[in-house]
Amino acid sequence: MKNASGEGFSLSLLSRELNKIDRRLEKLEERLTGMERDVASLRVWGSILSFLLPSLLLALLVARLKLS
């Protein structure tokens, strides 16, 4: 087969290249899914720490005031 510019090309070559692109996109999707899990985990830890740290600081302040 020939394209519009008259150069020959192979459908099997095109198919292989498309398969490579497809595999790369699948790998990219797996990486993004992993990153989404990591971000969700960080959000959970951030929520936990945002609750615990002020509570801990308040407890330390109250304990220090009681000792004074």
Secondary structure, DSSP 8 states (H G I E B T S, - for coil): -B-TTS-B--HHHHHHHHHHHHHHHHHHHHHHHHHHHHHHHHHHHHHHHHHHHHHHHHHHHHHHHHH-
